[in-house]
Amino acid sequence: MRALAAQSDAHHHERTLPTVNSHLNLEGASDQINSQLAKLPPKRGIVYVDGPSGAGKTALLEDFAASTTGAVLVDATGRSAEEVADQVMRAIGVSYGDFRSIQALTSLVDDLVFDRKFDPRIVVVTNTQWAGKRRFTDEPLGVAAGGIVGAFSRRSKATNIRLVVEVDSEVYDLSPRNRNPILLAPAHDVVRLSPTRCRRINARP
């Protein structure tokens, strides 16, 4: 009887656990962004927003950046990791002269924070799945998980910078780097086809 009761309690516990990765509508996703930003660890200051094309990720993050104090927006479309780094530094208002290493850029921000000359920032990076100028490229990985984004994420507490980054796992899968992303539900007017369904359609004469 005790075993059955314990098993029943375990099943009940599983059913009532919050599902961080459940698909959200735009309003729910916006609330979840703020909630996750408030709980980020000092060495992983990044929130990923994922979902299929047409779900509204970019529009959501543009609205979030426009309505959030201290937030800046960088669009990664067609840009390399180096170009995104330059855009981020410009957006946060930090000149970096002839420095070329990511470590040097983060150190500049560290020093400004230490001297109390840098207010907290939220860097919002959209369209990382479309980074780079070639179709077959690893730029989405370099932009969304490496480069300036990865460096500021690891030094979030020291730099006073937190990040919100748009990804699309259907276009470029970052797993397992994009842990616990906020998932947007597909748009109602977007038809999703399984790979099997696509093969059947393509095979028709």
PyMOL CGO cylinders between C-alpha atoms (Angstrom):
from pymol import cmd
from pymol.cgo import CYLINDER

trace = [
    CYLINDER, 0.00, 0.00, 0.00, 2.85, 2.37, 0.88, 0.3, 1, 1, 1, 1, 1, 1,
    CYLINDER, 2.85, 2.37, 0.88, 4.48, 1.70, -2.49, 0.3, 1, 1, 1, 1, 1, 1,
    CYLINDER, 4.48, 1.70, -2.49, 1.22, 2.40, -4.33, 0.3, 1, 1, 1, 1, 1, 1,
    CYLINDER, 1.22, 2.40, -4.33, 0.69, 5.61, -2.34, 0.3, 1, 1, 1, 1, 1, 1,
    CYLINDER, 0.69, 5.61, -2.34, 4.24, 6.76, -3.05, 0.3, 1, 1, 1, 1, 1, 1,
    CYLINDER, 4.24, 6.76, -3.05, 3.80, 5.99, -6.73, 0.3, 1, 1, 1, 1, 1, 1,
    CYLINDER, 3.80, 5.99, -6.73, 0.53, 7.94, -6.79, 0.3, 1, 1, 1, 1, 1, 1,
    CYLINDER, 0.53, 7.94, -6.79, 2.19, 10.91, -5.07, 0.3, 1, 1, 1, 1, 1, 1,
    CYLINDER, 2.19, 10.91, -5.07, 5.06, 10.81, -7.57, 0.3, 1, 1, 1, 1, 1, 1,
    CYLINDER, 5.06, 10.81, -7.57, 2.65, 10.84, -10.51, 0.3, 1, 1, 1, 1, 1, 1,
    CYLINDER, 2.65, 10.84, -10.51, 0.76, 13.75, -8.96, 0.3, 1, 1, 1, 1, 1, 1,
    CYLINDER, 0.76, 13.75, -8.96, 4.03, 15.63, -8.40, 0.3, 1, 1, 1, 1, 1, 1,
    CYLINDER, 4.03, 15.63, -8.40, 5.02, 15.13, -12.06, 0.3, 1, 1, 1, 1, 1, 1,
    CYLINDER, 5.02, 15.13, -12.06, 1.68, 16.48, -13.25, 0.3, 1, 1, 1, 1, 1, 1,
    CYLINDER, 1.68, 16.48, -13.25, 1.93, 19.63, -11.14, 0.3, 1, 1, 1, 1, 1, 1,
    CYLINDER, 1.93, 19.63, -11.14, 5.56, 20.54, -11.90, 0.3, 1, 1, 1, 1, 1, 1,
    CYLINDER, 5.56, 20.54, -11.90, 5.86, 23.80, -13.88, 0.3, 1, 1, 1, 1, 1, 1,
    CYLINDER, 5.86, 23.80, -13.88, 6.87, 23.24, -17.49, 0.3, 1, 1, 1, 1, 1, 1,
    CYLINDER, 6.87, 23.24, -17.49, 9.36, 25.98, -18.31, 0.3, 1, 1, 1, 1, 1, 1,
    CYLINDER, 9.36, 25.98, -18.31, 9.59, 24.79, -21.91, 0.3, 1, 1, 1, 1, 1, 1,
    CYLINDER, 9.59, 24.79, -21.91, 5.84, 24.81, -22.66, 0.3, 1, 1, 1, 1, 1, 1,
    CYLINDER, 5.84, 24.81, -22.66, 4.78, 26.93, -25.63, 0.3, 1, 1, 1, 1, 1, 1,
    CYLINDER, 4.78, 26.93, -25.63, 3.57, 30.41, -24.67, 0.3, 1, 1, 1, 1, 1, 1,
    CYLINDER, 3.57, 30.41, -24.67, 1.54, 33.11, -26.34, 0.3, 1, 1, 1, 1, 1, 1,
    CYLINDER, 1.54, 33.11, -26.34, 3.17, 36.52, -26.81, 0.3, 1, 1, 1, 1, 1, 1,
    CYLINDER, 3.17, 36.52, -26.81, 1.84, 38.00, -23.56, 0.3, 1, 1, 1, 1, 1, 1,
    CYLINDER, 1.84, 38.00, -23.56, 2.90, 34.97, -21.56, 0.3, 1, 1, 1, 1, 1, 1,
    CYLINDER, 2.90, 34.97, -21.56, 6.33, 34.98, -23.21, 0.3, 1, 1, 1, 1, 1, 1,
    CYLINDER, 6.33, 34.98, -23.21, 6.90, 38.64, -22.32, 0.3, 1, 1, 1, 1, 1, 1,
    CYLINDER, 6.90, 38.64, -22.32, 6.09, 37.91, -18.66, 0.3, 1, 1, 1, 1, 1, 1,
    CYLINDER, 6.09, 37.91, -18.66, 8.38, 34.89, -18.75, 0.3, 1, 1, 1, 1, 1, 1,
    CYLINDER, 8.38, 34.89, -18.75, 11.27, 36.97, -20.13, 0.3, 1, 1, 1, 1, 1, 1,
    CYLINDER, 11.27, 36.97, -20.13, 11.03, 39.37, -17.19, 0.3, 1, 1, 1, 1, 1, 1,
    CYLINDER, 11.03, 39.37, -17.19, 10.71, 36.48, -14.76, 0.3, 1, 1, 1, 1, 1, 1,
    CYLINDER, 10.71, 36.48, -14.76, 13.79, 34.69, -16.10, 0.3, 1, 1, 1, 1, 1, 1,
    CYLINDER, 13.79, 34.69, -16.10, 15.86, 37.87, -16.28, 0.3, 1, 1, 1, 1, 1, 1,
    CYLINDER, 15.86, 37.87, -16.28, 15.22, 38.45, -12.59, 0.3, 1, 1, 1, 1, 1, 1,
    CYLINDER, 15.22, 38.45, -12.59, 16.57, 35.00, -11.68, 0.3, 1, 1, 1, 1, 1, 1,
    CYLINDER, 16.57, 35.00, -11.68, 19.63, 34.67, -13.91, 0.3, 1, 1, 1, 1, 1, 1,
    CYLINDER, 19.63, 34.67, -13.91, 22.84, 33.35, -12.30, 0.3, 1, 1, 1, 1, 1, 1,
    CYLINDER, 22.84, 33.35, -12.30, 25.86, 35.70, -12.36, 0.3, 1, 1, 1, 1, 1, 1,
    CYLINDER, 25.86, 35.70, -12.36, 27.78, 33.54, -14.87, 0.3, 1, 1, 1, 1, 1, 1,
    CYLINDER, 27.78, 33.54, -14.87, 24.95, 32.76, -17.27, 0.3, 1, 1, 1, 1, 1, 1,
    CYLINDER, 24.95, 32.76, -17.27, 23.14, 36.00, -17.88, 0.3, 1, 1, 1, 1, 1, 1,
    CYLINDER, 23.14, 36.00, -17.88, 21.18, 34.99, -20.94, 0.3, 1, 1, 1, 1, 1, 1,
    CYLINDER, 21.18, 34.99, -20.94, 17.58, 34.17, -21.84, 0.3, 1, 1, 1, 1, 1, 1,
    CYLINDER, 17.58, 34.17, -21.84, 16.83, 32.44, -25.13, 0.3, 1, 1, 1, 1, 1, 1,
    CYLINDER, 16.83, 32.44, -25.13, 13.53, 32.92, -26.96, 0.3, 1, 1, 1, 1, 1, 1,
    CYLINDER, 13.53, 32.92, -26.96, 12.77, 30.10, -29.39, 0.3, 1, 1, 1, 1, 1, 1,
    CYLINDER, 12.77, 30.10, -29.39, 9.88, 29.17, -31.64, 0.3, 1, 1, 1, 1, 1, 1,
    CYLINDER, 9.88, 29.17, -31.64, 8.99, 28.47, -35.27, 0.3, 1, 1, 1, 1, 1, 1,
    CYLINDER, 8.99, 28.47, -35.27, 9.07, 31.03, -38.05, 0.3, 1, 1, 1, 1, 1, 1,
    CYLINDER, 9.07, 31.03, -38.05, 6.02, 33.27, -37.90, 0.3, 1, 1, 1, 1, 1, 1,
    CYLINDER, 6.02, 33.27, -37.90, 5.52, 32.84, -34.15, 0.3, 1, 1, 1, 1, 1, 1,
    CYLINDER, 5.52, 32.84, -34.15, 6.30, 36.52, -33.52, 0.3, 1, 1, 1, 1, 1, 1,
    CYLINDER, 6.30, 36.52, -33.52, 9.69, 36.24, -31.82, 0.3, 1, 1, 1, 1, 1, 1,
    CYLINDER, 9.69, 36.24, -31.82, 11.26, 39.29, -33.47, 0.3, 1, 1, 1, 1, 1, 1,
    CYLINDER, 11.26, 39.29, -33.47, 8.21, 41.51, -32.96, 0.3, 1, 1, 1, 1, 1, 1,
    CYLINDER, 8.21, 41.51, -32.96, 7.99, 40.41, -29.32, 0.3, 1, 1, 1, 1, 1, 1,
    CYLINDER, 7.99, 40.41, -29.32, 11.63, 41.28, -28.64, 0.3, 1, 1, 1, 1, 1, 1,
    CYLINDER, 11.63, 41.28, -28.64, 11.43, 44.58, -30.51, 0.3, 1, 1, 1, 1, 1, 1,
    CYLINDER, 11.43, 44.58, -30.51, 8.48, 45.58, -28.32, 0.3, 1, 1, 1, 1, 1, 1,
    CYLINDER, 8.48, 45.58, -28.32, 10.28, 44.31, -25.23, 0.3, 1, 1, 1, 1, 1, 1,
    CYLINDER, 10.28, 44.31, -25.23, 13.39, 46.36, -26.01, 0.3, 1, 1, 1, 1, 1, 1,
    CYLINDER, 13.39, 46.36, -26.01, 11.36, 49.48, -26.76, 0.3, 1, 1, 1, 1, 1, 1,
    CYLINDER, 11.36, 49.48, -26.76, 9.41, 49.27, -23.50, 0.3, 1, 1, 1, 1, 1, 1,
    CYLINDER, 9.41, 49.27, -23.50, 12.17, 48.15, -21.11, 0.3, 1, 1, 1, 1, 1, 1,
    CYLINDER, 12.17, 48.15, -21.11, 14.43, 50.62, -19.32, 0.3, 1, 1, 1, 1, 1, 1,
    CYLINDER, 14.43, 50.62, -19.32, 18.09, 50.07, -20.16, 0.3, 1, 1, 1, 1, 1, 1,
    CYLINDER, 18.09, 50.07, -20.16, 17.37, 47.69, -23.06, 0.3, 1, 1, 1, 1, 1, 1,
    CYLINDER, 17.37, 47.69, -23.06, 19.13, 48.01, -26.41, 0.3, 1, 1, 1, 1, 1, 1,
    CYLINDER, 19.13, 48.01, -26.41, 18.32, 46.14, -29.63, 0.3, 1, 1, 1, 1, 1, 1,
    CYLINDER, 18.32, 46.14, -29.63, 20.68, 44.54, -32.16, 0.3, 1, 1, 1, 1, 1, 1,
    CYLINDER, 20.68, 44.54, -32.16, 19.47, 42.72, -35.28, 0.3, 1, 1, 1, 1, 1, 1,
    CYLINDER, 19.47, 42.72, -35.28, 21.85, 39.91, -36.28, 0.3, 1, 1, 1, 1, 1, 1,
    CYLINDER, 21.85, 39.91, -36.28, 20.36, 39.33, -39.73, 0.3, 1, 1, 1, 1, 1, 1,
    CYLINDER, 20.36, 39.33, -39.73, 23.16, 38.89, -42.28, 0.3, 1, 1, 1, 1, 1, 1,
    CYLINDER, 23.16, 38.89, -42.28, 25.84, 39.89, -39.76, 0.3, 1, 1, 1, 1, 1, 1,
    CYLINDER, 25.84, 39.89, -39.76, 28.93, 38.00, -38.64, 0.3, 1, 1, 1, 1, 1, 1,
    CYLINDER, 28.93, 38.00, -38.64, 29.79, 37.48, -34.98, 0.3, 1, 1, 1, 1, 1, 1,
    CYLINDER, 29.79, 37.48, -34.98, 32.35, 40.29, -35.30, 0.3, 1, 1, 1, 1, 1, 1,
    CYLINDER, 32.35, 40.29, -35.30, 29.78, 42.66, -36.77, 0.3, 1, 1, 1, 1, 1, 1,
    CYLINDER, 29.78, 42.66, -36.77, 27.31, 41.80, -34.02, 0.3, 1, 1, 1, 1, 1, 1,
    CYLINDER, 27.31, 41.80, -34.02, 30.01, 42.51, -31.41, 0.3, 1, 1, 1, 1, 1, 1,
    CYLINDER, 30.01, 42.51, -31.41, 30.55, 45.94, -32.97, 0.3, 1, 1, 1, 1, 1, 1,
    CYLINDER, 30.55, 45.94, -32.97, 26.81, 46.65, -33.01, 0.3, 1, 1, 1, 1, 1, 1,
    CYLINDER, 26.81, 46.65, -33.01, 26.45, 45.59, -29.37, 0.3, 1, 1, 1, 1, 1, 1,
    CYLINDER, 26.45, 45.59, -29.37, 29.30, 47.85, -28.23, 0.3, 1, 1, 1, 1, 1, 1,
    CYLINDER, 29.30, 47.85, -28.23, 27.80, 50.75, -30.15, 0.3, 1, 1, 1, 1, 1, 1,
    CYLINDER, 27.80, 50.75, -30.15, 24.35, 50.07, -28.71, 0.3, 1, 1, 1, 1, 1, 1,
    CYLINDER, 24.35, 50.07, -28.71, 25.60, 50.10, -25.11, 0.3, 1, 1, 1, 1, 1, 1,
    CYLINDER, 25.60, 50.10, -25.11, 27.61, 53.25, -25.81, 0.3, 1, 1, 1, 1, 1, 1,
    CYLINDER, 27.61, 53.25, -25.81, 31.11, 51.90, -25.17, 0.3, 1, 1, 1, 1, 1, 1,
    CYLINDER, 31.11, 51.90, -25.17, 33.89, 52.94, -27.55, 0.3, 1, 1, 1, 1, 1, 1,
    CYLINDER, 33.89, 52.94, -27.55, 36.60, 50.32, -27.98, 0.3, 1, 1, 1, 1, 1, 1,
    CYLINDER, 36.60, 50.32, -27.98, 39.12, 51.99, -30.27, 0.3, 1, 1, 1, 1, 1, 1,
    CYLINDER, 39.12, 51.99, -30.27, 41.57, 49.57, -31.86, 0.3, 1, 1, 1, 1, 1, 1,
    CYLINDER, 41.57, 49.57, -31.86, 40.90, 46.67, -29.48, 0.3, 1, 1, 1, 1, 1, 1,
    CYLINDER, 40.90, 46.67, -29.48, 40.10, 43.47, -31.37, 0.3, 1, 1, 1, 1, 1, 1,
    CYLINDER, 40.10, 43.47, -31.37, 39.67, 40.75, -28.74, 0.3, 1, 1, 1, 1, 1, 1,
    CYLINDER, 39.67, 40.75, -28.74, 36.36, 39.95, -27.03, 0.3, 1, 1, 1, 1, 1, 1,
    CYLINDER, 36.36, 39.95, -27.03, 38.19, 39.80, -23.69, 0.3, 1, 1, 1, 1, 1, 1,
    CYLINDER, 38.19, 39.80, -23.69, 39.36, 43.38, -24.17, 0.3, 1, 1, 1, 1, 1, 1,
    CYLINDER, 39.36, 43.38, -24.17, 35.82, 44.56, -24.90, 0.3, 1, 1, 1, 1, 1, 1,
    CYLINDER, 35.82, 44.56, -24.90, 34.40, 42.93, -21.77, 0.3, 1, 1, 1, 1, 1, 1,
    CYLINDER, 34.40, 42.93, -21.77, 37.28, 44.34, -19.72, 0.3, 1, 1, 1, 1, 1, 1,
    CYLINDER, 37.28, 44.34, -19.72, 36.39, 47.85, -20.90, 0.3, 1, 1, 1, 1, 1, 1,
    CYLINDER, 36.39, 47.85, -20.90, 32.86, 47.38, -19.60, 0.3, 1, 1, 1, 1, 1, 1,
    CYLINDER, 32.86, 47.38, -19.60, 34.19, 45.83, -16.36, 0.3, 1, 1, 1, 1, 1, 1,
    CYLINDER, 34.19, 45.83, -16.36, 36.26, 48.96, -15.75, 0.3, 1, 1, 1, 1, 1, 1,
    CYLINDER, 36.26, 48.96, -15.75, 33.30, 51.26, -16.41, 0.3, 1, 1, 1, 1, 1, 1,
    CYLINDER, 33.30, 51.26, -16.41, 31.16, 49.29, -13.96, 0.3, 1, 1, 1, 1, 1, 1,
    CYLINDER, 31.16, 49.29, -13.96, 33.93, 49.42, -11.36, 0.3, 1, 1, 1, 1, 1, 1,
    CYLINDER, 33.93, 49.42, -11.36, 34.14, 53.21, -11.79, 0.3, 1, 1, 1, 1, 1, 1,
    CYLINDER, 34.14, 53.21, -11.79, 30.34, 53.43, -11.60, 0.3, 1, 1, 1, 1, 1, 1,
    CYLINDER, 30.34, 53.43, -11.60, 30.13, 54.90, -15.08, 0.3, 1, 1, 1, 1, 1, 1,
    CYLINDER, 30.13, 54.90, -15.08, 27.97, 52.19, -16.64, 0.3, 1, 1, 1, 1, 1, 1,
    CYLINDER, 27.97, 52.19, -16.64, 24.31, 51.59, -15.88, 0.3, 1, 1, 1, 1, 1, 1,
    CYLINDER, 24.31, 51.59, -15.88, 22.81, 48.08, -16.13, 0.3, 1, 1, 1, 1, 1, 1,
    CYLINDER, 22.81, 48.08, -16.13, 21.85, 47.07, -19.66, 0.3, 1, 1, 1, 1, 1, 1,
    CYLINDER, 21.85, 47.07, -19.66, 19.70, 44.41, -21.25, 0.3, 1, 1, 1, 1, 1, 1,
    CYLINDER, 19.70, 44.41, -21.25, 21.04, 43.54, -24.70, 0.3, 1, 1, 1, 1, 1, 1,
    CYLINDER, 21.04, 43.54, -24.70, 18.35, 42.10, -26.98, 0.3, 1, 1, 1, 1, 1, 1,
    CYLINDER, 18.35, 42.10, -26.98, 19.68, 40.28, -30.04, 0.3, 1, 1, 1, 1, 1, 1,
    CYLINDER, 19.68, 40.28, -30.04, 17.18, 39.24, -32.70, 0.3, 1, 1, 1, 1, 1, 1,
    CYLINDER, 17.18, 39.24, -32.70, 17.36, 36.93, -35.73, 0.3, 1, 1, 1, 1, 1, 1,
    CYLINDER, 17.36, 36.93, -35.73, 20.53, 35.06, -34.76, 0.3, 1, 1, 1, 1, 1, 1,
    CYLINDER, 20.53, 35.06, -34.76, 19.26, 32.15, -36.85, 0.3, 1, 1, 1, 1, 1, 1,
    CYLINDER, 19.26, 32.15, -36.85, 19.78, 34.37, -39.92, 0.3, 1, 1, 1, 1, 1, 1,
    CYLINDER, 19.78, 34.37, -39.92, 23.28, 35.56, -38.98, 0.3, 1, 1, 1, 1, 1, 1,
    CYLINDER, 23.28, 35.56, -38.98, 25.94, 35.39, -41.68, 0.3, 1, 1, 1, 1, 1, 1,
    CYLINDER, 25.94, 35.39, -41.68, 25.76, 35.95, -45.40, 0.3, 1, 1, 1, 1, 1, 1,
    CYLINDER, 25.76, 35.95, -45.40, 25.94, 32.33, -46.59, 0.3, 1, 1, 1, 1, 1, 1,
    CYLINDER, 25.94, 32.33, -46.59, 23.26, 29.67, -46.37, 0.3, 1, 1, 1, 1, 1, 1,
    CYLINDER, 23.26, 29.67, -46.37, 25.60, 27.03, -44.95, 0.3, 1, 1, 1, 1, 1, 1,
    CYLINDER, 25.60, 27.03, -44.95, 27.33, 28.77, -42.08, 0.3, 1, 1, 1, 1, 1, 1,
    CYLINDER, 27.33, 28.77, -42.08, 28.09, 28.49, -38.37, 0.3, 1, 1, 1, 1, 1, 1,
    CYLINDER, 28.09, 28.49, -38.37, 27.56, 32.21, -37.78, 0.3, 1, 1, 1, 1, 1, 1,
    CYLINDER, 27.56, 32.21, -37.78, 24.24, 31.58, -35.92, 0.3, 1, 1, 1, 1, 1, 1,
    CYLINDER, 24.24, 31.58, -35.92, 26.18, 29.55, -33.36, 0.3, 1, 1, 1, 1, 1, 1,
    CYLINDER, 26.18, 29.55, -33.36, 28.95, 32.14, -33.08, 0.3, 1, 1, 1, 1, 1, 1,
    CYLINDER, 28.95, 32.14, -33.08, 26.44, 34.96, -32.64, 0.3, 1, 1, 1, 1, 1, 1,
    CYLINDER, 26.44, 34.96, -32.64, 23.93, 33.31, -30.30, 0.3, 1, 1, 1, 1, 1, 1,
    CYLINDER, 23.93, 33.31, -30.30, 26.27, 31.36, -28.02, 0.3, 1, 1, 1, 1, 1, 1,
    CYLINDER, 26.27, 31.36, -28.02, 29.82, 32.64, -28.64, 0.3, 1, 1, 1, 1, 1, 1,
    CYLINDER, 29.82, 32.64, -28.64, 31.49, 35.95, -29.32, 0.3, 1, 1, 1, 1, 1, 1,
    CYLINDER, 31.49, 35.95, -29.32, 30.29, 39.01, -27.45, 0.3, 1, 1, 1, 1, 1, 1,
    CYLINDER, 30.29, 39.01, -27.45, 27.02, 37.33, -26.40, 0.3, 1, 1, 1, 1, 1, 1,
    CYLINDER, 27.02, 37.33, -26.40, 28.79, 34.40, -24.75, 0.3, 1, 1, 1, 1, 1, 1,
    CYLINDER, 28.79, 34.40, -24.75, 31.38, 36.65, -23.12, 0.3, 1, 1, 1, 1, 1, 1,
    CYLINDER, 31.38, 36.65, -23.12, 28.86, 39.06, -21.62, 0.3, 1, 1, 1, 1, 1, 1,
    CYLINDER, 28.86, 39.06, -21.62, 26.70, 36.14, -20.49, 0.3, 1, 1, 1, 1, 1, 1,
    CYLINDER, 26.70, 36.14, -20.49, 29.60, 34.56, -18.59, 0.3, 1, 1, 1, 1, 1, 1,
    CYLINDER, 29.60, 34.56, -18.59, 30.49, 37.92, -17.01, 0.3, 1, 1, 1, 1, 1, 1,
    CYLINDER, 30.49, 37.92, -17.01, 26.96, 39.14, -16.50, 0.3, 1, 1, 1, 1, 1, 1,
    CYLINDER, 26.96, 39.14, -16.50, 27.44, 40.24, -12.91, 0.3, 1, 1, 1, 1, 1, 1,
    CYLINDER, 27.44, 40.24, -12.91, 30.77, 41.99, -13.57, 0.3, 1, 1, 1, 1, 1, 1,
    CYLINDER, 30.77, 41.99, -13.57, 29.53, 43.82, -16.66, 0.3, 1, 1, 1, 1, 1, 1,
    CYLINDER, 29.53, 43.82, -16.66, 25.98, 44.63, -15.49, 0.3, 1, 1, 1, 1, 1, 1,
    CYLINDER, 25.98, 44.63, -15.49, 24.74, 43.15, -18.77, 0.3, 1, 1, 1, 1, 1, 1,
    CYLINDER, 24.74, 43.15, -18.77, 21.99, 40.60, -19.27, 0.3, 1, 1, 1, 1, 1, 1,
    CYLINDER, 21.99, 40.60, -19.27, 20.96, 39.27, -22.65, 0.3, 1, 1, 1, 1, 1, 1,
    CYLINDER, 20.96, 39.27, -22.65, 17.78, 38.18, -24.39, 0.3, 1, 1, 1, 1, 1, 1,
    CYLINDER, 17.78, 38.18, -24.39, 18.53, 36.28, -27.60, 0.3, 1, 1, 1, 1, 1, 1,
    CYLINDER, 18.53, 36.28, -27.60, 16.21, 35.11, -30.37, 0.3, 1, 1, 1, 1, 1, 1,
    CYLINDER, 16.21, 35.11, -30.37, 16.90, 31.65, -31.83, 0.3, 1, 1, 1, 1, 1, 1,
    CYLINDER, 16.90, 31.65, -31.83, 14.97, 29.29, -34.08, 0.3, 1, 1, 1, 1, 1, 1,
    CYLINDER, 14.97, 29.29, -34.08, 15.79, 25.63, -33.53, 0.3, 1, 1, 1, 1, 1, 1,
    CYLINDER, 15.79, 25.63, -33.53, 14.04, 24.67, -36.76, 0.3, 1, 1, 1, 1, 1, 1,
    CYLINDER, 14.04, 24.67, -36.76, 16.43, 26.86, -38.76, 0.3, 1, 1, 1, 1, 1, 1,
    CYLINDER, 16.43, 26.86, -38.76, 19.62, 26.33, -36.72, 0.3, 1, 1, 1, 1, 1, 1,
    CYLINDER, 19.62, 26.33, -36.72, 19.64, 24.03, -33.70, 0.3, 1, 1, 1, 1, 1, 1,
    CYLINDER, 19.64, 24.03, -33.70, 21.80, 25.28, -30.82, 0.3, 1, 1, 1, 1, 1, 1,
    CYLINDER, 21.80, 25.28, -30.82, 21.07, 22.38, -28.45, 0.3, 1, 1, 1, 1, 1, 1,
    CYLINDER, 21.07, 22.38, -28.45, 22.21, 21.91, -25.75, 0.3, 1, 1, 1, 1, 1, 1,
    CYLINDER, 22.21, 21.91, -25.75, 23.55, 25.46, -25.47, 0.3, 1, 1, 1, 1, 1, 1,
    CYLINDER, 23.55, 25.46, -25.47, 20.12, 27.08, -25.41, 0.3, 1, 1, 1, 1, 1, 1,
    CYLINDER, 20.12, 27.08, -25.41, 18.98, 25.49, -22.16, 0.3, 1, 1, 1, 1, 1, 1,
    CYLINDER, 18.98, 25.49, -22.16, 15.44, 26.17, -20.93, 0.3, 1, 1, 1, 1, 1, 1,
    CYLINDER, 15.44, 26.17, -20.93, 14.43, 28.52, -23.73, 0.3, 1, 1, 1, 1, 1, 1,
    CYLINDER, 14.43, 28.52, -23.73, 11.17, 30.41, -23.71, 0.3, 1, 1, 1, 1, 1, 1,
    CYLINDER, 11.17, 30.41, -23.71, 9.14, 28.73, -26.44, 0.3, 1, 1, 1, 1, 1, 1,
    CYLINDER, 9.14, 28.73, -26.44, 6.57, 30.65, -28.46, 0.3, 1, 1, 1, 1, 1, 1,
    CYLINDER, 6.57, 30.65, -28.46, 3.58, 28.84, -29.87, 0.3, 1, 1, 1, 1, 1, 1,
    CYLINDER, 3.58, 28.84, -29.87, 3.27, 28.59, -33.67, 0.3, 1, 1, 1, 1, 1, 1,
    CYLINDER, 3.27, 28.59, -33.67, 1.10, 31.23, -35.31, 0.3, 1, 1, 1, 1, 1, 1,
    CYLINDER, 1.10, 31.23, -35.31, -2.45, 30.03, -35.98, 0.3, 1, 1, 1, 1, 1, 1,
    CYLINDER, -2.45, 30.03, -35.98, -2.20, 30.79, -39.69, 0.3, 1, 1, 1, 1, 1, 1,
    CYLINDER, -2.20, 30.79, -39.69, 1.11, 28.98, -40.21, 0.3, 1, 1, 1, 1, 1, 1,
    CYLINDER, 1.11, 28.98, -40.21, 0.80, 25.40, -41.42, 0.3, 1, 1, 1, 1, 1, 1,
    CYLINDER, 0.80, 25.40, -41.42, 3.45, 23.11, -39.94, 0.3, 1, 1, 1, 1, 1, 1,
    CYLINDER, 3.45, 23.11, -39.94, 4.36, 20.08, -42.05, 0.3, 1, 1, 1, 1, 1, 1,
    CYLINDER, 4.36, 20.08, -42.05, 6.22, 17.08, -40.68, 0.3, 1, 1, 1, 1, 1, 1,
    CYLINDER, 6.22, 17.08, -40.68, 9.28, 15.82, -42.61, 0.3, 1, 1, 1, 1, 1, 1,
    CYLINDER, 9.28, 15.82, -42.61, 7.25, 12.73, -43.62, 0.3, 1, 1, 1, 1, 1, 1,
    CYLINDER, 7.25, 12.73, -43.62, 4.44, 14.92, -44.98, 0.3, 1, 1, 1, 1, 1, 1,
    CYLINDER, 4.44, 14.92, -44.98, 6.96, 17.05, -46.89, 0.3, 1, 1, 1, 1, 1, 1,
    CYLINDER, 6.96, 17.05, -46.89, 8.48, 13.97, -48.52, 0.3, 1, 1, 1, 1, 1, 1,
    CYLINDER, 8.48, 13.97, -48.52, 5.04, 12.78, -49.62, 0.3, 1, 1, 1, 1, 1, 1,
    CYLINDER, 5.04, 12.78, -49.62, 4.24, 16.16, -51.17, 0.3, 1, 1, 1, 1, 1, 1,
    CYLINDER, 4.24, 16.16, -51.17, 7.60, 16.36, -52.96, 0.3, 1, 1, 1, 1, 1, 1,
    CYLINDER, 7.60, 16.36, -52.96, 7.15, 12.82, -54.29, 0.3, 1, 1, 1, 1, 1, 1,
    CYLINDER, 7.15, 12.82, -54.29, 3.88, 13.66, -56.03, 0.3, 1, 1, 1, 1, 1, 1,
    CYLINDER, 3.88, 13.66, -56.03, 4.11, 13.92, -59.86, 0.3, 1, 1, 1, 1, 1, 1,
]
cmd.load_cgo(trace, "trace")
